[in-house]
Amino acid sequence: MEQPNSLRKKTIRGMLWSFGDLMGNQGMQFLIQIVLARMLLPEHFGLIGMILVFVAVSNSIIDSGFTQALVREPNADQTDYSTVFYFNLAVSICIYVLLYFTAPAISGFYSQPELISIIRVLALGIIINALAIVPRAMYTKDVDFKVQMQANLSASLISGAVAIGMAFAGFGVWSLVSRTLAMNGTQTLFLIFKKKWLPSLEFSGKSFKRLFGFGWKLLLSGIIDTIFNNIYYLIIGKQYSAMQLGYYTNASRFSDIATQTLTSSIARVSYPVLSSIQEEQTRLKQSYKQLMKIAGYVIFPILAGLAAIGEPLVRLLFGEQWVPMTLYFQLLCIAGMLYPIHALNLSILQVKGRSDLFLYLEILKTAIFSALIVTAIVMNAGILGLIAVVILNSYLCLFINTYFSAREIAYPVFEQLRDLAPLYVLALSMSLVVYTAEKFLPFHDLGKLAVLIILGVLFYITGSKILRLQELPIVYNLLLPLLKKFTLVK
């Protein structure tokens, strides 16, 4: 059994490396996105957005829940890894063939003839990604995110250089396609050569049955979740112009930088760590409770703050041509505030082996989300109405997720909401103060942002001390080792 101090150190080390990985990678991607947004047109991003749902669903199918199954499996061996590798590779090839031949139909659906060649080239990334699933699962299982950070940063630099070079040469949308393929290829090669793992010439039906028995429910729930996370690309691409989809695509990716970075860094560390103490009910609840409160304390103010400074931030970074995306970005940030809490609640279901309940919840939430989307379309609510549905759905899902996870670890919904309420109210209060101040500051965008960020940080820290929130010293102690490490490196 792993000792508490050892587990704490492992969790902190993994979280710091995971956060560093995602922040470094997303930060690099963000800088590249800014450069490309200034060189390309919104329509170019819209064309890529039209096929994101197909690529995202394909990647979910390839994974098949095997990553979570391997991470959770205490005694995974070479046979298990080889079995998963060959299955993923075979499925990825089948999906590529399917997309290759259905490309004309997808192109016809959007009335965009150039999508045929874009789909056939971009879909090659599906096969490339399949090759890296097992090495990535190995590193995740060991709570080792240092190598993944190196792989992602290298991929960001190389793919960014390729994309910017092609955009400068006038390749338009193909610079975005090349960026994705270069990213996939670099990550896969780095992980494979660094891990020095090769599959054996064996495929075990027994291993497949055992791993897939746990993973297939996560596969279905993952497909459902992926479809509805990307469904707006399909709806907006069909009903509106490529330009409007381009605004939504960039707003979504911009908000995802903060949302997905913070959510993923916490969720992908919490799953293997909580899995290691899954049989210790009291310890599991306390560890989960602390993780959830830390997640809320960090992520709530970041997303609320970004929403408050949205207009000057978008104008400064992307330029005047992208200002119409500001409101989309602000609303998506508000919706994204609860994503890490959703992820942690769902992690508990995986830790407890309740993949059946995981699937049930996805079906239930999908039915609710579908009804809300249909209502917005029937009412002709437009893109803003569709985004409002995302916000409403996020809050409804909070109650659903917390209700079912509470039964697994004896952490009632009311208790979870009570723990989160002070953090949430403080973050929204800070956001309101910053948003109001932005309307009265006479500075240009850069000076205005500097003042607003300082104001927001001071307000939040002061509020934390007044409310005596325990998360403030905890977060400080979590960041201190990272600051010391960087100081020593320098």
C-alpha positions as CSV (number, residue, x, y, z in Angstrom):
1,M,0.0,0.0,0.0
2,E,1.3,3.4,-0.9
3,Q,1.9,5.7,2.1
4,P,0.0,9.0,2.4
5,N,3.2,11.2,2.2
6,S,4.5,9.2,-0.8
7,L,1.1,9.5,-2.5
8,R,0.9,13.3,-1.8
9,K,4.4,13.8,-3.2
10,K,3.5,11.7,-6.3
11,T,0.3,13.7,-6.8
12,I,2.0,17.1,-6.4
13,R,4.8,16.1,-8.7
14,G,2.4,14.7,-11.3
15,M,0.1,17.6,-11.1
16,L,2.9,20.1,-11.5
17,W,4.4,18.3,-14.5
18,S,0.9,17.8,-16.0
19,F,0.1,21.4,-15.5
20,G,3.5,22.5,-16.9
21,D,2.9,20.2,-19.9
22,L,-0.5,21.5,-20.7
23,M,0.3,25.1,-20.0
24,G,3.5,25.0,-22.1
25,N,1.8,23.1,-24.9
26,Q,-1.4,25.2,-24.8
27,G,0.6,28.4,-24.4
28,M,2.7,27.6,-27.4
29,Q,-0.5,26.6,-29.4
30,F,-2.1,29.8,-28.3
31,L,0.8,31.9,-29.6
32,I,0.7,30.0,-32.9
33,Q,-3.0,30.5,-33.1
34,I,-2.6,34.2,-32.7
35,V,-0.1,34.4,-35.5
36,L,-2.2,32.2,-37.8
37,A,-5.4,34.2,-37.0
38,R,-3.6,37.4,-38.2
39,M,-2.4,35.7,-41.4
40,L,-5.5,33.7,-42.3
41,L,-9.2,34.5,-42.7
42,P,-12.0,33.4,-40.4
43,E,-13.3,31.2,-43.3
44,H,-10.2,29.1,-43.2
45,F,-10.8,28.2,-39.5
46,G,-14.4,27.6,-40.4
47,L,-13.5,25.0,-43.0
48,I,-11.5,23.1,-40.4
49,G,-14.3,23.5,-37.9
50,M,-16.7,21.7,-40.2
51,I,-14.9,18.4,-40.0
52,L,-13.7,18.6,-36.4
53,V,-16.6,16.5,-35.2
54,F,-15.7,13.6,-37.6
55,V,-12.0,13.6,-36.6
56,A,-12.8,13.9,-32.8
57,V,-15.3,11.0,-32.9
58,S,-12.8,8.9,-34.9
59,N,-10.2,9.4,-32.2
60,S,-12.6,8.5,-29.5
61,I,-13.4,5.2,-31.3
62,I,-9.8,4.3,-31.7
63,D,-9.1,4.8,-28.0
64,S,-12.1,2.5,-27.2
65,G,-11.7,3.2,-23.5
66,F,-8.5,1.2,-23.5
67,T,-6.4,4.0,-22.1
68,Q,-8.5,4.2,-18.9
69,A,-8.6,0.4,-18.7
70,L,-4.8,0.1,-18.9
71,V,-4.3,2.9,-16.4
72,R,-6.7,1.2,-14.0
73,E,-5.3,-2.3,-14.5
74,P,-2.9,-3.0,-11.6
75,N,-0.9,-5.7,-13.4
76,A,-1.0,-4.8,-17.1
77,D,1.7,-6.7,-19.0
78,Q,3.3,-6.9,-22.5
79,T,0.5,-9.0,-23.8
80,D,-2.1,-6.5,-22.7
81,Y,-0.2,-3.6,-24.3
82,S,0.4,-5.4,-27.5
83,T,-3.3,-6.5,-27.8
84,V,-4.4,-2.9,-27.3
85,F,-1.9,-1.6,-29.8
86,Y,-2.9,-3.9,-32.7
87,F,-6.6,-3.4,-32.0
88,N,-6.2,0.4,-32.1
89,L,-4.1,0.3,-35.3
90,A,-6.7,-1.9,-37.1
91,V,-9.6,0.3,-36.1
92,S,-7.8,3.5,-37.1
93,I,-7.1,2.1,-40.6
94,C,-10.8,1.1,-41.0
95,I,-11.9,4.5,-39.9
96,Y,-9.6,6.2,-42.3
97,V,-10.9,4.1,-45.2
98,L,-14.5,5.0,-44.2
99,L,-13.7,8.8,-44.0
100,Y,-11.8,8.6,-47.3
101,F,-14.9,7.3,-49.2
102,T,-17.5,9.3,-47.3
103,A,-15.6,12.6,-47.9
104,P,-17.7,13.6,-50.9
105,A,-20.9,13.1,-48.9
106,I,-19.6,15.3,-46.0
107,S,-18.5,17.9,-48.5
108,G,-21.9,17.9,-50.1
109,F,-23.6,18.3,-46.7
110,Y,-21.8,21.6,-46.2
111,S,-21.7,22.6,-49.9
112,Q,-17.9,23.0,-49.7
113,P,-16.2,21.0,-52.5
114,E,-12.7,21.6,-51.2
115,L,-13.5,19.6,-48.0
116,I,-13.0,16.4,-49.9
117,S,-9.3,16.7,-50.2
118,I,-9.0,18.3,-46.8
119,I,-10.7,15.3,-45.1
120,R,-8.7,12.7,-46.9
121,V,-5.4,14.3,-45.9
122,L,-6.4,15.4,-42.4
123,A,-7.8,12.0,-41.5
124,L,-4.3,10.5,-41.8
125,G,-3.7,11.9,-38.3
126,I,-6.1,9.3,-36.9
127,I,-3.7,6.5,-37.8
128,I,-0.8,8.4,-36.5
129,N,-2.5,9.0,-33.2
130,A,-3.3,5.4,-32.8
131,L,0.4,4.5,-32.7
132,A,0.9,6.6,-29.6
133,I,-2.0,5.5,-27.4
134,V,-0.1,2.7,-25.6
135,P,3.1,4.6,-24.8
136,R,1.0,7.5,-23.6
137,A,-1.0,5.2,-21.3
138,M,2.2,3.8,-19.9
139,Y,3.4,7.2,-18.9
140,T,0.0,8.2,-17.5
141,K,-0.2,5.0,-15.5
142,D,3.1,6.0,-13.8
143,V,1.9,9.5,-13.2
144,D,4.9,10.6,-15.3
145,F,4.0,13.7,-17.4
146,K,7.5,15.0,-17.9
147,V,8.1,13.1,-21.1
148,Q,4.6,14.0,-22.3
149,M,5.4,17.6,-21.7
150,Q,8.6,17.3,-23.8
151,A,6.7,15.6,-26.6
152,N,3.9,18.1,-26.7
153,L,6.2,21.1,-26.6
154,S,8.4,19.7,-29.4
155,A,5.3,19.0,-31.4
156,S,3.9,22.5,-30.8
157,L,7.1,24.1,-32.0
158,I,7.6,22.0,-35.1
159,S,4.0,22.1,-36.2
160,G,3.7,25.8,-35.5
161,A,6.8,26.5,-37.6
162,V,5.4,24.4,-40.5
163,A,2.0,26.1,-40.3
164,I,3.3,29.6,-40.1
165,G,5.7,29.0,-43.0
166,M,2.9,27.6,-45.2
167,A,0.5,30.4,-44.3
168,F,3.2,32.9,-45.2
169,A,3.6,31.2,-48.5
170,G,-0.1,31.5,-49.2
171,F,-1.3,28.0,-48.7
172,G,-4.4,29.2,-46.7
173,V,-6.4,26.4,-45.1
174,W,-3.7,23.8,-45.9
175,S,-1.4,25.5,-43.4
176,L,-3.9,24.5,-40.7
177,V,-4.1,20.9,-42.0
178,S,-0.3,20.6,-42.1
179,R,-0.2,21.9,-38.5
180,T,-2.4,19.1,-37.2
181,L,-0.5,16.4,-39.1
182,A,2.9,17.7,-38.0
183,M,1.6,17.9,-34.4
184,N,0.4,14.3,-34.5
185,G,3.5,12.9,-36.1
186,T,6.0,14.7,-33.8
187,Q,4.1,13.6,-30.6
188,T,3.9,10.0,-31.7
189,L,7.5,9.7,-32.8
190,F,8.8,11.3,-29.6
191,L,6.7,9.1,-27.3
192,I,7.6,5.9,-29.2
193,F,11.4,6.5,-29.3
194,K,11.5,7.9,-25.7
195,K,9.6,4.9,-24.3
196,K,11.5,2.4,-26.4
197,W,8.5,0.1,-26.4
198,L,7.5,-2.2,-29.2
199,P,4.5,-4.5,-29.4
200,S,5.1,-8.3,-29.3
201,L,3.8,-10.4,-32.1
202,E,0.8,-11.5,-30.1
203,F,-2.9,-10.7,-29.7
204,S,-4.7,-12.1,-26.7
205,G,-8.4,-12.6,-26.8
206,K,-8.4,-13.0,-23.0
207,S,-6.7,-9.6,-22.5
208,F,-9.0,-8.0,-25.1
209,K,-12.1,-9.3,-23.4
210,R,-10.9,-8.2,-19.9
211,L,-9.9,-4.7,-20.9
212,F,-12.7,-4.1,-23.4
213,G,-15.2,-5.4,-20.7
214,F,-14.3,-2.3,-18.7
215,G,-13.6,0.0,-21.6
216,W,-16.5,-0.5,-24.0
217,K,-18.9,1.5,-21.8
218,L,-16.4,4.3,-21.6
219,L,-16.0,4.0,-25.4
220,L,-19.8,4.6,-25.9
221,S,-19.9,7.4,-23.4
222,G,-16.8,8.9,-24.9
223,I,-18.3,8.9,-28.4
224,I,-21.5,10.4,-27.1
225,D,-19.6,13.1,-25.2
226,T,-17.3,13.9,-28.1
227,I,-20.2,14.2,-30.6
228,F,-22.0,16.7,-28.4
229,N,-18.9,18.6,-27.5
230,N,-18.4,19.1,-31.2
231,I,-21.9,19.2,-32.5
232,Y,-22.0,22.9,-32.8
233,Y,-19.3,22.8,-35.4
234,L,-21.7,20.7,-37.5
235,I,-24.8,22.8,-36.7
236,I,-23.2,26.2,-37.2
237,G,-21.3,25.0,-40.3
238,K,-24.5,23.8,-41.9
239,Q,-26.8,26.7,-40.9
240,Y,-24.5,29.6,-41.0
241,S,-21.5,30.9,-43.0
242,A,-17.9,29.6,-42.8
243,M,-17.0,33.0,-41.4
244,Q,-19.4,32.7,-38.5
245,L,-18.1,29.2,-37.8
246,G,-14.6,30.6,-37.9
247,Y,-15.5,33.1,-35.2
248,Y,-17.0,30.3,-33.1
249,T,-14.1,27.9,-33.7
250,N,-11.5,30.4,-32.6
251,A,-13.6,31.5,-29.6
252,S,-14.0,27.9,-28.6
253,R,-10.3,27.1,-28.9
254,F,-9.4,30.3,-27.1
255,S,-11.6,29.4,-24.1
256,D,-10.5,25.7,-24.3
257,I,-6.9,26.8,-23.7
258,A,-7.8,27.7,-20.1
259,T,-10.6,25.2,-19.6
260,Q,-8.9,22.1,-21.0
261,T,-5.5,22.9,-19.7
262,L,-6.6,23.2,-16.1
263,T,-9.2,20.5,-16.3
264,S,-7.0,17.9,-18.0
265,S,-4.0,18.6,-15.7
266,I,-6.1,17.8,-12.7
267,A,-8.2,15.0,-14.1
268,R,-5.5,13.0,-15.7
269,V,-3.4,13.1,-12.5
270,S,-6.4,12.5,-10.2
271,Y,-7.5,9.3,-12.0
272,P,-4.3,7.2,-11.5
273,V,-3.7,8.6,-8.0
274,L,-7.3,8.0,-6.8
275,S,-7.2,4.6,-8.5
276,S,-4.3,3.6,-6.3
277,I,-6.5,4.2,-3.1
278,Q,-9.8,3.1,-4.5
279,E,-10.4,0.5,-1.7
280,E,-9.8,3.1,1.1
281,Q,-13.1,4.8,1.3
282,T,-12.4,7.5,3.9
283,R,-9.1,8.4,2.4
284,L,-10.6,8.4,-1.1
285,K,-13.3,10.8,-0.1
286,Q,-10.9,13.2,1.6
287,S,-8.4,13.2,-1.3
288,Y,-11.2,13.8,-3.8
289,K,-12.7,16.6,-1.7
290,Q,-9.4,18.4,-1.5
291,L,-8.8,18.0,-5.3
292,M,-12.2,19.3,-6.1
293,K,-11.9,22.4,-3.9
294,I,-8.4,23.2,-5.2
295,A,-9.7,22.8,-8.8
296,G,-12.5,25.2,-8.1
297,Y,-10.3,27.7,-6.4
298,V,-7.9,27.8,-9.3
299,I,-10.2,27.5,-12.3
300,F,-13.2,29.6,-11.2
301,P,-11.3,32.9,-11.1
302,I,-9.3,32.2,-14.3
303,L,-12.3,31.5,-16.4
304,A,-14.4,34.3,-14.8
305,G,-11.5,36.7,-15.2
306,L,-11.0,35.9,-18.9
307,A,-14.7,36.5,-19.5
308,A,-14.4,39.9,-17.8
309,I,-11.4,41.1,-19.9
310,G,-12.6,39.4,-23.1
311,E,-13.0,42.4,-25.4
312,P,-9.7,44.1,-24.9
313,L,-8.0,40.7,-24.9
314,V,-9.4,39.6,-28.2
315,R,-8.8,42.9,-29.9
316,L,-5.1,43.0,-28.7
317,L,-4.3,39.4,-29.5
318,F,-6.2,38.7,-32.7
319,G,-6.9,42.1,-34.2
320,E,-10.1,44.0,-35.1
321,Q,-11.3,41.4,-37.6
322,W,-11.8,38.9,-34.8
323,V,-13.7,41.2,-32.4
324,P,-17.1,39.6,-33.3
325,M,-16.0,36.5,-31.6
326,T,-15.7,38.2,-28.2
327,L,-19.2,37.5,-26.8
328,Y,-18.9,33.8,-27.9
329,F,-15.6,33.6,-26.0
330,Q,-17.1,35.2,-22.9
331,L,-20.1,32.9,-22.7
332,L,-18.0,29.8,-23.3
333,C,-15.7,30.8,-20.4
334,I,-18.7,31.0,-18.1
335,A,-19.8,27.5,-19.3
336,G,-16.3,26.2,-18.8
337,M,-16.0,27.2,-15.2
338,L,-17.7,23.9,-14.1
339,Y,-15.8,21.5,-16.5
340,P,-13.1,20.5,-14.0
341,I,-15.8,19.6,-11.4
342,H,-17.6,17.5,-14.0
343,A,-14.3,15.7,-14.9
344,L,-13.5,15.0,-11.2
345,N,-17.0,13.6,-10.5
346,L,-16.7,11.3,-13.6
347,S,-13.3,10.2,-12.5
348,I,-14.7,8.8,-9.3
349,L,-17.1,6.6,-11.3
350,Q,-14.1,5.3,-13.3
351,V,-12.0,4.8,-10.2
352,K,-14.9,2.8,-8.6
353,G,-15.2,0.7,-11.7
354,R,-18.7,2.0,-12.5
355,S,-18.3,2.3,-16.3
356,D,-21.9,1.2,-16.5
357,L,-23.1,4.2,-14.6
358,F,-20.6,6.4,-16.6
359,L,-22.4,5.3,-19.8
360,Y,-25.8,5.8,-18.3
361,L,-25.0,9.3,-17.3
362,E,-23.7,10.2,-20.7
363,I,-27.0,8.9,-22.3
364,L,-29.1,10.9,-19.8
365,K,-27.1,14.1,-20.3
366,T,-27.1,13.7,-24.0
367,A,-30.9,13.4,-24.0
368,I,-31.2,16.6,-22.0
369,F,-28.6,18.4,-24.1
370,S,-30.4,17.3,-27.3
371,A,-33.7,18.6,-26.1
372,L,-32.2,22.0,-25.3
373,I,-30.5,22.2,-28.7
374,V,-33.7,21.3,-30.5
375,T,-35.5,23.9,-28.5
376,A,-32.9,26.6,-29.4
377,I,-33.1,25.7,-33.1
378,V,-36.9,25.7,-33.2
379,M,-37.0,29.0,-31.4
380,N,-34.4,30.3,-34.0
381,A,-32.2,31.5,-31.1
382,G,-29.2,31.9,-33.3
383,I,-25.5,31.2,-32.4
384,L,-25.9,33.1,-29.1
385,G,-28.9,31.0,-28.2
386,L,-27.0,27.8,-28.9
387,I,-24.1,28.9,-26.6
388,A,-26.6,29.8,-23.9
389,V,-27.7,26.2,-24.1
390,V,-24.1,25.1,-23.4
391,I,-24.1,27.2,-20.2
392,L,-27.5,25.9,-19.0
393,N,-26.5,22.3,-19.8
394,S,-23.3,22.7,-17.9
395,Y,-25.1,23.7,-14.7
396,L,-27.7,21.0,-15.1
397,C,-25.0,18.4,-15.5
398,L,-23.3,19.5,-12.3
399,F,-26.3,18.3,-10.3
400,I,-26.5,15.1,-12.3
401,N,-22.8,14.2,-12.0
402,T,-22.5,15.1,-8.3
403,Y,-25.6,13.1,-7.4
404,F,-24.3,9.9,-8.8
405,S,-20.7,10.3,-7.7
406,A,-21.8,11.2,-4.2
407,R,-23.3,7.7,-3.8
408,E,-19.9,6.1,-4.5
409,I,-17.9,8.0,-1.9
410,A,-20.5,9.2,0.6
411,Y,-20.0,12.8,-0.4
412,P,-23.5,14.2,-0.7
413,V,-24.5,16.8,-3.4
414,F,-25.3,19.4,-0.8
415,E,-22.0,19.0,0.8
416,Q,-20.1,19.3,-2.5
417,L,-22.1,22.5,-3.5
418,R,-21.5,23.9,0.0
419,D,-17.8,23.4,-0.4
420,L,-17.8,25.1,-3.9
421,A,-20.2,28.0,-3.2
422,P,-17.7,30.4,-1.5
423,L,-15.2,29.8,-4.3
424,Y,-17.7,30.4,-7.0
425,V,-19.3,33.5,-5.5
426,L,-15.8,35.0,-4.9
427,A,-14.8,34.4,-8.5
428,L,-17.9,35.9,-9.9
429,S,-17.6,38.9,-7.7
430,M,-14.1,39.5,-8.9
431,S,-15.2,39.1,-12.5
432,L,-18.0,41.7,-12.0
433,V,-15.6,44.2,-10.4
434,V,-13.0,43.7,-13.3
435,Y,-15.7,43.9,-16.0
436,T,-17.1,47.2,-14.5
437,A,-13.6,48.7,-14.2
438,E,-12.8,47.9,-17.8
439,K,-15.6,50.2,-18.9
440,F,-14.1,53.2,-17.1
441,L,-10.3,52.8,-17.7
442,P,-9.0,55.3,-20.3
443,F,-5.9,53.2,-21.3
444,H,-5.2,51.4,-24.5
445,D,-5.8,47.6,-24.5
446,L,-2.3,46.6,-23.2
447,G,-2.3,49.0,-20.3
448,K,-5.9,48.3,-19.6
449,L,-5.3,44.5,-19.4
450,A,-2.3,45.0,-17.0
451,V,-4.4,47.1,-14.6
452,L,-7.4,44.7,-14.8
453,I,-5.3,41.6,-14.1
454,I,-3.6,43.2,-11.1
455,L,-7.0,44.4,-9.8
456,G,-8.5,40.9,-10.2
457,V,-5.6,39.1,-8.5
458,L,-5.6,41.5,-5.6
459,F,-9.4,41.3,-5.2
460,Y,-9.3,37.5,-5.2
461,I,-6.4,37.1,-2.8
462,T,-7.9,39.7,-0.4
463,G,-11.3,38.0,-0.6
464,S,-9.7,34.6,0.1
465,K,-8.1,36.0,3.2
466,I,-11.3,37.7,4.4
467,L,-13.3,34.5,3.9
468,R,-10.4,32.5,5.4
469,L,-10.4,30.0,2.5
470,Q,-8.0,27.1,3.2
471,E,-7.2,26.7,-0.5
472,L,-5.1,29.8,-0.7
473,P,-2.1,28.4,1.4
474,I,-2.6,24.9,-0.2
475,V,-2.3,26.3,-3.7
476,Y,0.7,28.4,-2.6
477,N,2.4,25.3,-1.2
478,L,1.6,23.4,-4.4
479,L,3.2,26.1,-6.5
480,L,6.3,26.6,-4.3
481,P,8.1,23.4,-5.3
482,L,7.7,24.4,-9.0
483,L,9.0,27.9,-8.4
484,K,12.0,26.5,-6.5
485,K,12.6,24.0,-9.3
486,F,12.7,26.7,-11.9
487,T,14.9,28.9,-9.7
488,L,17.4,26.1,-9.3
489,V,17.4,25.4,-13.1
490,K,18.2,29.1,-13.7
